[in-house]
């Protein structure tokens, strides 16, 4: 069921048992990650009520949660906006991911069992079967690819035996996804992400920890280079600020 603007009414949504706030978090997060809600744009409660077909309370709860995740920024006495996309933020995000996920990947390689290996193989196979873009000529984010991409990276570090670290890594992944989609808008044909994933899987499964961590860092830094180009094109940043550019 959709409202007059064509957006799905979340009150009739799927996944019974989820709260309205949970639905709102999912819908708003996806809108931010795929660029439908652009960096820096205001998130006015009345507009969101009309768009998503729910009351103000669950929307405010959802916005507060997304602010904690770094996807939304709270404006003093003036509501919320989508987090801006700045080169300095991306640089910090990349360094944080390299440090935390690199350590988690190393720990997983040291302790991972056969089940860990199987999860990686399955996640990699599922991801490789989907296109990153829903469009052939223009980049259109594929939400299903984004979900499987998260599952793939979670599988790689899933044997680190630190639940809090895994939760932090998932939040960092969501923050990085919107930057990655910005870069894909101008450079998605320039990159063979599948080949990078293939190399990561091979190194992890063959227990080459140093190589795997280096490949993961390179994977993230390459995103930084392309995002730097995208930010420069959009006027929101400059390539020289991105480490690895």
PANU-931919 format. One record per residue (C-alpha): x, y, z. Coordinates in steps of 0.02 Angstrom, whole numbers, padded with zeros to 5 digits, always signed. Layout:
# residues N
XYZ;...
***
This chain:
# residues 245
+00000+00000+00000;+00068+00171-00048;+00027+00349-00001;-00020+00484-00127;+00163+00515-00164;+00194+00334-00209;+00293+00288-00052;+00252+00126+00036;+00147+00148+00193;+00250+00071+00331;+00097+00040+00439;+00053-00104+00323;+00232-00161+00301;+00312-00331+00312;+00399-00422+00455;+00260-00436+00586;+00316-00394+00761;+00430-00252+00711;+00392-00085+00792;+00349+00067+00689;+00514+00144+00743;+00607-00009+00677;+00518+00008+00510;+00561+00192+00507;+00745+00158+00544;+00753+00032+00401;+00665+00146+00276;+00762+00302+00322;+00928+00211+00326;+00898+00139+00153;+00848+00309+00086;+01010+00383+00153;+01121+00241+00092;+01054+00238-00085;+01055+00428-00100;+00868+00458-00109;+00892+00567+00046;+01042+00672-00005;+01186+00723+00110;+01144+00880+00209;+00958+00880+00167;+00835+00925+00305;+00729+00786+00379;+00567+00873+00426;+00448+00771+00531;+00291+00825+00438;+00365+00780+00270;+00422+00612+00337;+00250+00577+00411;+00173+00602+00240;+00306+00503+00152;+00307+00352+00267;+00130+00354+00335;+00167+00353+00521;+00165+00467+00672;+00296+00587+00736;+00350+00485+00887;+00420+00332+00797;+00502+00446+00669;+00590+00547+00804;+00646+00385+00886;+00713+00322+00720;+00804+00485+00684;+00886+00480+00855;+00947+00303+00822;+01016+00351+00652;+01102+00501+00731;+01189+00380+00849;+01244+00280+00696;+01317+00436+00615;+01196+00437+00468;+01092+00583+00532;+01144+00744+00618;+01041+00828+00754;+01024+01016+00733;+01009+01116+00894;+00824+01157+00917;+00799+01137+00729;+00770+00952+00702;+00876+00835+00597;+00966+00824+00431;+01053+00687+00333;+01236+00684+00382;+01345+00785+00265;+01472+00696+00156;+01640+00774+00193;+01812+00713+00140;+01877+00731+00318;+01739+00618+00384;+01775+00487+00252;+01961+00491+00291;+01925+00458+00475;+01801+00322+00431;+01924+00231+00319;+02061+00235+00450;+01941+00172+00583;+01881+00029+00474;+02057-00022+00427;+02110-00028+00610;+01957-00116+00682;+01908-00231+00539;+02089-00273+00501;+02110-00336+00680;+01944-00429+00672;+01992-00512+00508;+02161-00566+00577;+02077-00640+00731;+01950-00732+00622;+02087-00807+00514;+02176-00868+00670;+02023-00948+00752;+01898-00980+00611;+01837-01158+00588;+01757-01251+00443;+01589-01166+00474;+01672-00996+00460;+01748-01045+00294;+01580-01108+00230;+01494-00946+00279;+01624-00847+00181;+01606-00957+00027;+01416-00947+00030;+01412-00759+00060;+01539-00731-00079;+01443-00839-00202;+01278-00751-00166;+01357-00579-00183;+01444-00621-00346;+01279-00667-00428;+01202-00494-00409;+01244-00333-00503;+01299-00181-00403;+01189-00069-00510;+01008-00092-00559;+01043+00010-00716;+01154-00039-00861;+01203+00136-00918;+01181+00237-00758;+01224+00183-00582;+01068+00145-00481;+01105+00071-00308;+01048-00108-00287;+00984-00128-00108;+00997-00318-00118;+01180-00306-00170;+01211-00189-00024;+01134-00315+00097;+01237-00459+00028;+01393-00349+00028;+01368-00320+00214;+01340-00506+00242;+01501-00545+00148;+01608-00428+00252;+01522-00489+00411;+01565-00668+00363;+01749-00625+00341;+01765-00558+00518;+01630-00667+00596;+01749-00782+00690;+01834-00644+00789;+01732-00691+00944;+01694-00510+00991;+01510-00466+00971;+01536-00282+01012;+01670-00268+00878;+01552-00347+00751;+01415-00222+00797;+01537-00077+00777;+01594-00143+00609;+01415-00155+00546;+01382+00025+00595;+01541+00080+00507;+01489-00018+00353;+01323+00074+00345;+01412+00241+00358;+01531+00190+00220;+01393+00129+00104;+01326+00303+00069;+01501+00363+00024;+01526+00212-00087;+01365+00247-00179;+01422+00426-00204;+01581+00363-00285;+01486+00237-00391;+01382+00377-00463;+01536+00438-00558;+01657+00290-00561;+01567+00124-00543;+01631+00058-00710;+01812+00097-00663;+01822-00036-00528;+01819-00225-00526;+01752-00249-00351;+01720-00434-00384;+01905-00464-00415;+01948-00377-00252;+01824-00488-00160;+01895-00644-00245;+02070-00601-00184;+02008-00567-00008;+01920-00735+00001;+02071-00830-00064;+02189-00749+00061;+02070-00776+00207;+02032-00958+00169;+02216-00997+00141;+02253-00916+00310;+02370-00785+00237;+02328-00659+00373;+02449-00519+00328;+02399-00523+00146;+02214-00528+00187;+02226-00377+00303;+02326-00281+00171;+02195-00324+00039;+02054-00267+00152;+02141-00101+00187;+02175-00077+00001;+01992-00117-00036;+01935+00022+00080;+02067+00147+00026;+02023+00123-00156;+01846+00173-00111;+01920+00329-00032;+02007+00377-00193;+01848+00361-00295;+01741+00450-00166;+01868+00591-00166;+01837+00610-00351;+01649+00607-00326;+01656+00737-00188;+01764+00849-00295;+01639+00836-00439;+01493+00876-00323;+01585+01019-00239;+01574+00940-00066;+01758+00900-00045;+01925+00883-00130;+02023+00731-00180;+02187+00778-00095;+02104+00764+00076;+02075+00578+00054;+02213+00466+00118;+02268+00344-00015;+02212+00459-00156;
***
